Amino acid sequence: MTGQPISYLNPMQANRPAAPLIRELGRADYDSVFAAMRAFTDARTPDTQDELWIVEHPPVFTLGLGADRGHLLSGPGVPAHDIPVVQTDRGGEVTYHGPGQVVIYLLMDLRRNKPGGKLYARQFVNKIEQAVIDVLAAYNLEGERVAGAPGIYIAGGPQSQAHAGAKIAALGLKVRGNGCTYHGVSLNVAMDLSPFTWINPCGYSGLATVDMRTMGVEAPLADVQQALARALVRHLAEAEPVAEAAPETINSN
């Protein structure tokens, strides 16, 4: 998979592991990027630089390893459509990707020495979620975690009461036995949200989804892509204690 490389490496981090290379893939179909992620991970060596891939997908439903196809809805309220359904090897259930959504795939080697030691799966998830929270805060939106339901949700408050609890960002990862990761995170910016109502998002019936535009934020997709990439690089460079081993999948989306 090719794309425009961007470097966010801070010279002050010169003796730390190299910051991930950022690639901008533009709009690309899900199948080709999925295949490219697996090929990249198959071919990488202990010296391969980590990469973050920024992409926007045409409409697609994706299924995690444990996904129940019953969460793909049909019947009243679900119009005939030709959105493809792709089985993946990430954790989690069904989700939707489409135009107006930031998607960043994290092709990382978690077993490399990181600042403060190796990086493990739950810490990895926490860093990704915090990057999303930081980006939302920069646009005056309050995002929060929900215990047992990875991803980011709109927090309750005077400015967001109507959408409190709605999901605005999803997370789904694959962590291989050698510590190498792919798949990643999506953040809804300015989308047609209708397809989310044609599934039980992340396996939850009736889970509301929202985007930044619905929350009153008009932001160019490219700006949010770059903001999230920078936040991810920043958090991945931060030291964190090590306390656990990495599983092969992260059951979230």
C-alpha positions as CSV (number, residue, x, y, z in Angstrom):
1,M,0.0,0.0,0.0
2,T,1.5,3.3,-1.0
3,G,0.7,6.8,0.3
4,Q,2.2,10.1,1.1
5,P,4.6,9.7,4.0
6,I,4.6,12.3,6.7
7,S,7.0,12.4,9.7
8,Y,6.0,13.9,13.1
9,L,9.3,12.9,14.8
10,N,10.4,15.4,17.4
11,P,14.3,15.9,17.3
12,M,14.2,15.7,21.2
13,Q,13.1,12.1,20.7
14,A,16.1,11.1,18.6
15,N,17.3,8.4,20.9
16,R,13.8,6.9,21.4
17,P,12.3,4.3,19.0
18,A,11.4,6.0,15.7
19,A,8.0,7.7,15.6
20,P,5.6,5.9,13.3
21,L,5.7,6.9,9.6
22,I,2.3,8.5,8.6
23,R,0.9,7.5,5.2
24,E,-2.1,9.3,3.6
25,L,-4.0,6.8,1.4
26,G,-6.8,9.1,0.4
27,R,-10.1,7.3,-0.3
28,A,-9.5,3.6,-0.8
29,D,-11.7,0.5,-0.8
30,Y,-11.7,-1.5,2.4
31,D,-10.7,-4.9,0.8
32,S,-7.5,-3.5,-0.7
33,V,-6.4,-1.8,2.5
34,F,-7.2,-4.8,4.6
35,A,-5.1,-7.0,2.3
36,A,-2.3,-4.5,2.4
37,M,-2.3,-4.3,6.2
38,R,-1.9,-8.1,6.4
39,A,0.8,-8.1,3.7
40,F,2.7,-5.4,5.5
41,T,2.5,-7.2,8.8
42,D,3.5,-10.6,7.2
43,A,6.6,-9.0,5.6
44,R,7.8,-6.8,8.5
45,T,11.0,-7.5,10.4
46,P,12.2,-6.4,13.8
47,D,13.7,-3.4,12.1
48,T,10.6,-2.3,10.1
49,Q,9.4,1.2,11.1
50,D,5.9,1.4,12.6
51,E,3.3,3.1,10.4
52,L,0.0,4.8,10.8
53,W,-2.3,4.8,7.7
54,I,-4.8,7.5,7.2
55,V,-7.7,6.5,5.0
56,E,-11.3,7.3,4.1
57,H,-13.4,4.3,2.9
58,P,-16.4,4.1,0.6
59,P,-19.4,2.6,2.4
60,V,-18.7,-0.8,4.0
61,F,-19.8,-2.9,6.9
62,T,-17.1,-4.9,8.6
63,L,-17.4,-7.9,10.9
64,G,-15.0,-8.8,13.7
65,L,-13.9,-12.4,14.4
66,G,-16.7,-13.0,16.9
67,A,-19.4,-11.0,15.1
68,D,-22.9,-12.3,15.0
69,R,-24.4,-11.7,11.5
70,G,-27.7,-11.2,13.2
71,H,-26.5,-7.7,14.0
72,L,-26.8,-6.9,10.3
73,L,-30.5,-5.8,10.4
74,S,-33.2,-6.3,7.8
75,G,-36.9,-5.7,7.5
76,P,-38.9,-2.5,8.3
77,G,-36.7,0.6,8.5
78,V,-33.8,-1.0,6.6
79,P,-33.9,0.0,2.9
80,A,-32.5,-2.1,0.1
81,H,-28.8,-1.2,-0.2
82,D,-25.6,-2.5,-1.9
83,I,-23.2,-1.8,1.0
84,P,-20.7,-4.7,1.0
85,V,-20.1,-6.8,4.2
86,V,-16.5,-7.8,4.8
87,Q,-15.3,-10.4,7.3
88,T,-12.2,-9.3,9.1
89,D,-9.7,-10.7,11.6
90,R,-10.0,-7.8,14.2
91,G,-11.7,-8.1,17.5
92,G,-15.3,-7.0,18.0
93,E,-18.6,-7.0,16.3
94,V,-20.1,-5.2,13.3
95,T,-19.4,-1.6,12.4
96,Y,-19.7,0.8,9.5
97,H,-17.1,2.9,7.6
98,G,-18.0,5.5,5.1
99,P,-17.2,8.9,3.6
100,G,-16.7,11.7,6.2
101,Q,-15.1,9.4,8.7
102,V,-11.5,9.5,9.8
103,V,-9.9,6.0,9.8
104,I,-6.4,5.5,11.1
105,Y,-4.8,2.0,11.0
106,L,-2.0,1.4,13.5
107,L,0.7,-1.0,12.2
108,M,2.8,-1.2,15.3
109,D,5.2,-3.7,16.9
110,L,4.2,-3.6,20.6
111,R,7.2,-5.7,21.8
112,R,9.8,-3.2,20.8
113,N,11.3,-1.2,23.7
114,K,9.1,1.9,24.1
115,P,9.7,4.8,26.4
116,G,9.5,3.1,29.9
117,G,9.4,-0.4,28.5
118,K,7.3,-2.5,26.2
119,L,3.8,-1.5,25.3
120,Y,0.9,-3.9,25.9
121,A,-2.6,-4.2,24.5
122,R,-4.7,-2.5,27.2
123,Q,-2.2,0.4,27.4
124,F,-2.3,0.6,23.6
125,V,-6.1,0.9,23.6
126,N,-5.9,3.5,26.4
127,K,-3.5,5.6,24.3
128,I,-5.7,5.4,21.2
129,E,-8.8,6.4,23.2
130,Q,-7.0,9.3,24.9
131,A,-5.9,10.6,21.5
132,V,-9.5,10.7,20.3
133,I,-10.6,12.4,23.6
134,D,-7.9,15.0,23.1
135,V,-8.9,15.7,19.5
136,L,-12.6,16.1,20.5
137,A,-11.6,18.4,23.3
138,A,-9.7,20.6,20.8
139,Y,-13.1,21.1,19.0
140,N,-14.8,21.8,22.4
141,L,-16.5,18.3,22.5
142,E,-16.3,16.1,25.5
143,G,-15.7,12.5,24.9
144,E,-15.5,9.7,27.5
145,R,-14.8,6.1,27.9
146,V,-17.5,3.6,28.9
147,A,-16.5,0.7,31.1
148,G,-16.7,-2.6,29.1
149,A,-17.5,-0.9,25.8
150,P,-14.2,0.3,24.1
151,G,-14.5,3.3,21.9
152,I,-15.4,6.9,22.7
153,Y,-18.8,8.3,23.6
154,I,-20.3,11.7,24.0
155,A,-20.3,12.8,27.7
156,G,-23.4,14.3,29.2
157,G,-23.4,18.1,29.7
158,P,-25.2,21.3,28.9
159,Q,-23.8,21.4,25.3
160,S,-24.4,17.7,24.6
161,Q,-27.4,16.5,26.6
162,A,-29.4,15.5,23.5
163,H,-26.5,13.2,22.3
164,A,-25.1,12.0,25.7
165,G,-24.0,8.4,25.4
166,A,-23.9,8.3,21.6
167,K,-20.8,6.7,20.1
168,I,-18.6,8.9,18.1
169,A,-15.4,6.8,17.7
170,A,-14.9,3.0,17.3
171,L,-11.9,0.8,18.0
172,G,-11.0,-2.6,16.6
173,L,-7.5,-4.2,16.6
174,K,-5.6,-7.3,15.7
175,V,-2.6,-8.1,17.8
176,R,-0.6,-11.1,16.5
177,G,1.4,-13.4,18.7
178,N,4.6,-11.6,17.8
179,G,3.2,-8.3,19.1
180,C,2.5,-6.7,15.7
181,T,-0.8,-4.9,15.3
182,Y,-3.1,-3.7,12.5
183,H,-6.6,-2.4,12.1
184,G,-7.3,0.7,14.2
185,V,-9.6,3.5,15.1
186,S,-12.4,5.5,13.4
187,L,-13.8,8.9,14.3
188,N,-17.1,10.2,12.8
189,V,-16.6,13.7,11.4
190,A,-19.3,14.5,8.8
191,M,-21.1,11.4,7.7
192,D,-24.4,10.0,6.5
193,L,-25.2,8.2,9.7
194,S,-28.1,6.3,8.3
195,P,-26.2,3.0,7.8
196,F,-25.5,2.8,11.5
197,T,-29.2,2.3,12.0
198,W,-29.1,-0.7,9.7
199,I,-26.9,-2.6,12.2
200,N,-26.6,-3.1,15.9
201,P,-23.4,-1.0,16.1
202,C,-20.7,-3.0,17.9
203,G,-23.4,-5.6,18.8
204,Y,-25.5,-3.2,20.8
205,S,-29.2,-2.9,19.8
206,G,-30.3,0.7,19.7
207,L,-26.8,2.2,20.3
208,A,-26.9,5.8,19.0
209,T,-24.1,7.0,16.9
210,V,-23.2,10.6,16.2
211,D,-20.6,12.6,14.3
212,M,-18.9,15.9,14.9
213,R,-21.1,17.8,12.5
214,T,-24.2,16.7,14.3
215,M,-22.6,18.1,17.5
216,G,-22.2,21.5,15.8
217,V,-18.6,21.2,14.6
218,E,-17.9,21.9,11.0
219,A,-14.3,20.8,10.4
220,P,-12.6,19.7,7.2
221,L,-11.9,16.0,7.3
222,A,-8.2,16.5,6.4
223,D,-7.8,18.7,9.5
224,V,-9.3,16.1,11.8
225,Q,-7.2,13.4,10.2
226,Q,-4.0,15.3,10.9
227,A,-5.1,16.2,14.4
228,L,-5.8,12.6,15.3
229,A,-2.5,11.3,13.7
230,R,-0.5,13.9,15.7
231,A,-2.3,13.0,18.9
232,L,-1.7,9.3,18.3
233,V,2.0,9.8,17.7
234,R,2.2,12.0,20.9
235,H,0.5,9.4,23.1
236,L,2.4,6.5,21.7
237,A,5.7,8.3,22.6
238,E,4.7,8.7,26.2
239,A,6.1,6.3,28.8
240,E,3.8,4.0,30.7
241,P,4.5,1.1,33.1
242,V,4.1,-2.5,31.8
243,A,1.9,-4.9,33.7
244,E,0.4,-7.5,31.3
245,A,0.7,-9.6,28.2
246,A,-0.9,-8.8,24.9
247,P,-3.8,-10.9,23.5
248,E,-4.2,-11.6,19.8
249,T,-7.3,-9.5,19.3
250,I,-9.0,-6.5,21.0
251,N,-12.7,-7.2,21.3
252,S,-14.0,-3.8,20.4
253,N,-15.2,-1.8,17.5
